[in-house]
Amino acid sequence: MTADALIRIEDIWRTYRLGAEEVHALQGVTLEVRRNEYVAIIGPSGSGKSTLMNLIGCLDTPSRGRHYLNGRPVSTMNDSELARVRNEEIGFVFQTFNLLSRLTALRNVELPLVYAGLPPVERHERATRALEIVGLADRKRHRPNEMSGGQCQRVAIARALVTQPSLLLADEPTGNLDSATGKDILCLFDELHAMGNTIVLVTHNPEIASHAKRVIAIRDGRIERDNVSAAKGGRDE
């Protein structure tokens, strides 16, 4: 494992049993994501990319293999340890925003800090700062039904950032947006990466994936291609 590795996955398998049949969603995947990398994982439906995302996000555990986050062995953690890692170490951005309709933008962004037990004053300050980062400080009192889809996704990104996580994990973050708004969100990811955030973006769309500095293509549960963009020298790994 390199010194600046944030994620290290070694020979990961994920097998599901469907009746008498075993389905290998992932088959011996090994990869490393370094701090401050911007990585896209791309693949068609059924390729294993969602399973890989769930493992990276500590939402699932491997059938075999080793998974490290910040040098710590995730694959041996118990449920409470995994829950803490998900709340503190990983910021999730989903296609469907997953905002609570009855809460304002500010309260939605505060939620992870509520679960972490932070006092109200600190929660308010950190949530306000996160909304400023995504350009929505003037919408903090608005509820989701009072905002556009793009604004809702920015609130979701602010919520993902508010715990100052090691990793920002985005699953089809532009999937529910029109093309112009989607480009705005991708520009925001560029800005967040420039600020030092590590980003892993999961998508089926090559155009979306091209915004990342490194693209990992997965097919049939295996890594088919892992390359860095021309902006990083154009080398294949």
Sine and cosine of phi, psi and omega as CSV:
sin_phi,cos_phi,sin_psi,cos_psi,sin_omega,cos_omega
0.00,0.00,0.78,-0.62,0.01,-1.00
-0.95,0.32,0.38,-0.93,-0.12,-0.99
-0.89,0.46,-0.54,0.84,-0.06,-1.00
-0.99,-0.17,0.35,0.94,0.01,-1.00
-0.96,0.28,0.79,-0.62,0.12,-0.99
-1.00,-0.02,-0.70,0.71,0.01,-1.00
-0.85,-0.53,0.72,-0.70,0.13,-0.99
-0.71,-0.71,0.86,-0.50,0.04,-1.00
-0.89,-0.46,0.81,-0.58,-0.09,-1.00
-0.84,-0.54,0.91,-0.42,0.11,-0.99
0.76,0.65,0.79,0.61,-0.04,-1.00
-0.99,0.13,0.76,-0.65,0.14,-0.99
-0.86,-0.51,0.62,-0.78,0.15,-0.99
-0.74,-0.68,0.91,-0.42,-0.09,-1.00
-0.88,-0.47,0.73,-0.69,0.07,-1.00
-0.91,-0.42,0.59,-0.81,0.04,-1.00
-0.97,-0.25,0.85,-0.52,0.05,-1.00
-0.91,-0.42,1.00,-0.08,-0.10,-0.99
0.92,0.40,-0.83,-0.55,0.02,-1.00
-1.00,0.01,-0.07,1.00,-0.10,-1.00
-0.99,-0.16,0.63,-0.78,0.13,-0.99
-0.98,-0.21,0.76,-0.65,0.04,-1.00
-0.92,-0.38,0.85,-0.52,-0.02,-1.00
-1.00,-0.09,1.00,-0.09,-0.01,-1.00
-0.94,0.33,-0.56,0.83,0.12,-0.99
-0.77,-0.64,0.63,-0.78,-0.11,-0.99
-0.72,-0.69,1.00,0.01,0.10,-1.00
0.94,0.35,0.67,0.74,-0.03,-1.00
-0.99,0.16,0.76,-0.65,0.10,-1.00
-0.78,-0.63,0.79,-0.62,0.06,-1.00
-0.34,-0.94,0.30,-0.95,0.00,-1.00
-0.71,-0.71,0.69,-0.72,0.09,-1.00
-0.87,-0.49,0.82,-0.57,-0.03,-1.00
-1.00,-0.01,0.33,-0.94,0.05,-1.00
-0.86,0.51,0.67,-0.74,0.01,-1.00
0.94,0.35,0.28,0.96,0.16,-0.99
-0.99,0.15,0.44,-0.90,0.12,-0.99
-0.86,-0.52,0.97,-0.26,-0.16,-0.99
-0.88,-0.47,0.69,-0.72,0.16,-0.99
-0.94,-0.33,0.71,-0.70,0.14,-0.99
-0.95,-0.30,0.86,-0.51,-0.10,-0.99
-0.82,-0.58,0.55,-0.83,0.05,-1.00
0.03,-1.00,0.37,-0.93,0.03,-1.00
-0.95,0.30,0.14,-0.99,0.07,-1.00
-0.84,0.54,0.73,-0.69,0.00,-1.00
0.99,0.10,0.09,1.00,-0.05,-1.00
-0.98,0.21,-0.38,0.92,-0.07,-1.00
0.95,-0.33,0.00,1.00,-0.06,-1.00
-0.92,0.40,-0.62,0.79,0.02,-1.00
-0.93,0.36,-0.61,0.79,0.07,-1.00
-0.89,0.46,-0.68,0.73,0.03,-1.00
-0.90,0.44,-0.67,0.75,0.04,-1.00
-0.87,0.50,-0.69,0.72,-0.01,-1.00
-0.89,0.45,-0.57,0.82,0.04,-1.00
-0.95,0.32,-0.70,0.71,0.04,-1.00
-0.87,0.50,-0.62,0.78,-0.02,-1.00
-0.99,0.11,0.11,0.99,0.01,-1.00
0.87,0.50,0.47,0.88,0.09,-1.00
-1.00,0.00,-0.19,0.98,-0.01,-1.00
-0.54,-0.84,0.29,-0.96,0.03,-1.00
-0.86,-0.51,0.53,-0.85,-0.05,-1.00
-0.96,0.28,0.44,-0.90,0.12,-0.99
-0.95,0.32,-0.56,0.83,0.14,-0.99
-0.33,-0.94,0.34,-0.94,-0.07,-1.00
0.94,-0.35,0.03,-1.00,-0.09,-1.00
-0.83,-0.56,0.62,-0.79,-0.03,-1.00
-0.73,-0.69,0.84,-0.54,0.01,-1.00
-0.87,-0.49,0.65,-0.76,0.12,-0.99
-0.80,-0.61,0.85,-0.53,-0.07,-1.00
0.81,0.59,0.59,0.81,0.06,-1.00
0.99,0.14,-0.04,1.00,-0.03,-1.00
-0.98,-0.17,0.65,-0.76,-0.07,-1.00
-0.97,0.23,0.99,-0.15,-0.01,-1.00
-0.91,0.42,-0.59,0.81,-0.12,-0.99
-0.92,0.40,-0.18,0.98,0.03,-1.00
-0.94,-0.33,0.07,1.00,-0.04,-1.00
-0.97,0.25,0.51,-0.86,0.10,-1.00
-1.00,0.08,0.03,-1.00,-0.11,-0.99
-0.88,0.48,-0.65,0.76,-0.02,-1.00
-0.94,0.35,-0.60,0.80,0.05,-1.00
-0.92,0.39,-0.65,0.76,0.04,-1.00
-0.90,0.43,-0.63,0.77,0.02,-1.00
-0.89,0.45,-0.65,0.76,0.03,-1.00
-0.91,0.42,-0.67,0.74,0.02,-1.00
-0.88,0.47,-0.69,0.72,0.00,-1.00
-0.89,0.45,-0.59,0.81,-0.05,-1.00
-0.98,0.18,-0.57,0.82,-0.14,-0.99
-0.97,-0.24,-0.53,0.85,-0.15,-0.99
-0.98,-0.18,-0.36,0.93,-0.12,-0.99
-0.79,-0.61,0.78,-0.62,0.10,-1.00
-0.97,-0.23,0.85,-0.52,-0.09,-1.00
-0.99,-0.17,0.69,-0.72,0.13,-0.99
-0.80,-0.60,0.86,-0.51,-0.08,-1.00
-0.93,-0.35,0.34,-0.94,0.01,-1.00
-0.86,0.51,-0.58,0.81,-0.12,-0.99
-0.99,-0.13,0.22,0.97,0.09,-1.00
0.95,0.32,-0.74,0.67,0.02,-1.00
0.84,0.54,0.67,0.74,0.08,-1.00
-1.00,-0.01,0.49,-0.87,0.08,-1.00
-1.00,0.08,0.86,-0.51,-0.17,-0.99
-0.91,0.42,-0.46,0.89,-0.08,-1.00
-0.99,0.11,-0.18,0.98,-0.06,-1.00
-0.98,-0.20,0.50,-0.86,0.10,-0.99
-0.94,0.33,0.19,-0.98,0.06,-1.00
-0.83,0.56,-0.70,0.71,-0.02,-1.00
-0.87,0.49,-0.72,0.70,-0.02,-1.00
-0.93,0.38,-0.60,0.80,0.08,-1.00
-0.87,0.49,-0.68,0.74,-0.02,-1.00
-0.94,0.35,-0.52,0.85,-0.01,-1.00
-0.94,0.33,-0.36,0.93,-0.18,-0.98
-0.78,0.63,-0.75,0.67,0.00,-1.00
-0.87,0.50,-0.49,0.87,0.00,-1.00
-0.97,0.24,-0.50,0.87,0.12,-0.99
-0.88,0.47,-0.74,0.67,-0.01,-1.00
-0.90,0.44,-0.50,0.87,0.00,-1.00
-0.99,0.16,-0.14,0.99,0.07,-1.00
0.99,0.12,0.35,0.94,0.01,-1.00
-0.97,0.26,0.51,-0.86,0.01,-1.00
-0.94,0.35,0.42,-0.91,-0.11,-0.99
-0.83,0.56,-0.66,0.75,-0.05,-1.00
-0.89,0.45,-0.71,0.71,0.01,-1.00
-0.92,0.38,-0.63,0.78,0.05,-1.00
-0.86,0.51,-0.71,0.70,-0.03,-1.00
-0.89,0.46,-0.70,0.71,-0.03,-1.00
-0.90,0.43,-0.70,0.71,-0.05,-1.00
-0.95,0.32,-0.62,0.79,0.03,-1.00
-0.92,0.39,-0.64,0.77,0.04,-1.00
-0.89,0.45,-0.67,0.74,0.02,-1.00
-0.90,0.44,-0.66,0.76,0.01,-1.00
-0.89,0.45,-0.63,0.77,0.05,-1.00
-0.93,0.38,-0.56,0.83,0.09,-1.00
-0.89,0.45,-0.65,0.76,-0.02,-1.00
-0.88,0.48,-0.61,0.79,-0.03,-1.00
-1.00,-0.05,0.13,0.99,0.10,-1.00
0.98,0.19,0.47,0.88,-0.05,-1.00
-0.80,-0.60,0.47,0.88,0.00,-1.00
-0.86,0.50,-0.51,0.86,-0.03,-1.00
-0.99,0.13,0.01,1.00,0.00,-1.00
-0.90,-0.44,0.24,0.97,-0.15,-0.99
-0.91,0.40,-0.37,0.93,0.02,-1.00
-1.00,-0.07,0.01,1.00,-0.01,-1.00
-1.00,0.07,0.55,-0.84,0.11,-0.99
-1.00,-0.05,0.28,-0.96,-0.06,-1.00
-0.80,0.60,-0.61,0.79,-0.03,-1.00
-0.96,0.27,-0.07,1.00,0.06,-1.00
-0.97,-0.24,0.15,0.99,-0.05,-1.00
-0.78,-0.63,0.36,-0.93,0.06,-1.00
-0.97,0.24,0.18,-0.98,0.04,-1.00
-0.87,0.50,-0.66,0.75,0.01,-1.00
-0.90,0.44,-0.64,0.77,0.04,-1.00
-0.92,0.40,-0.63,0.77,0.06,-1.00
-0.88,0.48,-0.65,0.76,0.02,-1.00
-0.92,0.38,-0.56,0.83,0.08,-1.00
-0.91,0.41,-0.61,0.79,0.09,-1.00
-0.88,0.47,-0.69,0.73,0.01,-1.00
-0.88,0.47,-0.62,0.79,0.04,-1.00
-0.93,0.37,-0.66,0.75,0.06,-1.00
-0.87,0.50,-0.67,0.74,0.04,-1.00
-0.88,0.48,-0.63,0.78,0.02,-1.00
-0.92,0.39,-0.50,0.87,-0.07,-1.00
-1.00,0.07,-0.34,0.94,-0.26,-0.97
-0.90,0.43,-0.44,0.90,0.03,-1.00
-1.00,0.07,0.05,1.00,-0.06,-1.00
0.81,0.59,0.85,0.53,-0.13,-0.99
-0.96,0.29,0.31,-0.95,0.10,-1.00
-0.95,0.32,-0.51,0.86,-0.12,-0.99
-0.69,-0.73,0.70,-0.72,0.17,-0.99
-0.97,-0.26,0.89,-0.45,-0.08,-1.00
-0.92,-0.39,0.90,-0.43,-0.12,-0.99
-0.89,-0.46,0.82,-0.57,0.00,-1.00
-0.96,-0.29,0.96,-0.30,-0.01,-1.00
0.70,0.72,0.83,0.55,-0.17,-0.99
-0.92,0.39,-0.26,0.97,0.03,-1.00
-0.95,-0.31,0.13,0.99,-0.14,-0.99
-0.89,0.46,-0.48,0.88,-0.02,-1.00
-0.97,-0.25,0.30,0.95,-0.07,-1.00
-0.88,-0.48,0.45,-0.89,0.13,-0.99
-0.94,0.34,0.23,-0.97,-0.16,-0.99
-0.88,0.47,-0.65,0.76,-0.03,-1.00
-0.92,0.40,-0.70,0.72,0.02,-1.00
-0.92,0.39,-0.61,0.79,0.06,-1.00
-0.86,0.51,-0.66,0.75,0.04,-1.00
-0.89,0.45,-0.61,0.79,0.04,-1.00
-0.88,0.47,-0.66,0.75,0.01,-1.00
-0.92,0.40,-0.64,0.77,0.03,-1.00
-0.91,0.41,-0.57,0.82,0.10,-0.99
-0.89,0.45,-0.62,0.79,0.05,-1.00
-0.90,0.44,-0.65,0.76,0.07,-1.00
-0.88,0.48,-0.63,0.77,0.07,-1.00
-0.85,0.53,-0.69,0.72,0.00,-1.00
-0.91,0.42,-0.66,0.75,0.00,-1.00
-0.91,0.42,-0.62,0.78,0.06,-1.00
-0.90,0.43,-0.66,0.75,0.02,-1.00
-0.90,0.44,-0.43,0.90,0.03,-1.00
-0.99,0.16,-0.08,1.00,0.07,-1.00
0.94,-0.34,0.08,1.00,-0.01,-1.00
-0.98,0.20,0.63,-0.77,0.14,-0.99
-1.00,0.05,0.79,-0.61,-0.09,-1.00
-0.80,-0.60,0.75,-0.66,0.20,-0.98
-0.87,-0.49,0.88,-0.48,-0.06,-1.00
-0.92,-0.40,0.79,-0.62,-0.01,-1.00
-0.95,-0.30,0.78,-0.62,-0.06,-1.00
-0.41,-0.91,0.33,-0.94,0.14,-0.99
-0.98,-0.21,-0.07,1.00,-0.17,-0.99
-0.98,-0.18,0.91,-0.42,0.00,-1.00
-0.87,0.50,-0.54,0.84,0.01,-1.00
-0.92,0.40,-0.65,0.76,0.06,-1.00
-0.91,0.41,-0.70,0.71,-0.03,-1.00
-0.88,0.48,-0.50,0.86,-0.06,-1.00
-0.91,0.42,-0.27,0.96,0.04,-1.00
-0.96,0.28,-0.36,0.93,0.01,-1.00
-0.98,0.22,0.31,-0.95,0.01,-1.00
-1.00,0.08,-0.28,0.96,0.00,-1.00
-0.59,-0.81,0.70,-0.72,-0.03,-1.00
-0.85,-0.53,0.81,-0.58,0.07,-1.00
-0.93,-0.36,0.90,-0.44,0.02,-1.00
-0.99,-0.11,0.75,-0.66,-0.01,-1.00
-0.85,-0.53,0.64,-0.77,0.01,-1.00
-0.50,-0.87,0.70,-0.72,0.03,-1.00
0.79,0.61,0.61,0.80,0.09,-1.00
0.98,0.19,0.12,0.99,0.00,-1.00
-0.78,-0.63,0.44,-0.90,0.08,-1.00
-0.96,0.27,0.87,-0.50,-0.02,-1.00
-1.00,-0.01,-0.57,0.82,-0.04,-1.00
-0.41,-0.91,0.61,-0.79,0.05,-1.00
-0.64,-0.77,0.97,-0.26,-0.08,-1.00
-0.68,-0.73,0.44,-0.90,0.04,-1.00
-0.98,-0.20,0.63,-0.78,-0.08,-1.00
-0.93,0.37,0.19,-0.98,0.01,-1.00
-0.86,0.51,-0.49,0.87,0.01,-1.00
-0.89,0.45,-0.37,0.93,0.02,-1.00
-0.94,-0.33,0.25,0.97,0.07,-1.00
0.94,-0.34,-0.17,0.99,0.12,-0.99
0.94,0.33,0.32,0.95,-0.06,-1.00
-1.00,0.09,0.53,-0.85,0.13,-0.99
-1.00,-0.03,0.56,-0.83,0.04,-1.00
-0.90,-0.45,0.00,0.00,0.00,0.00
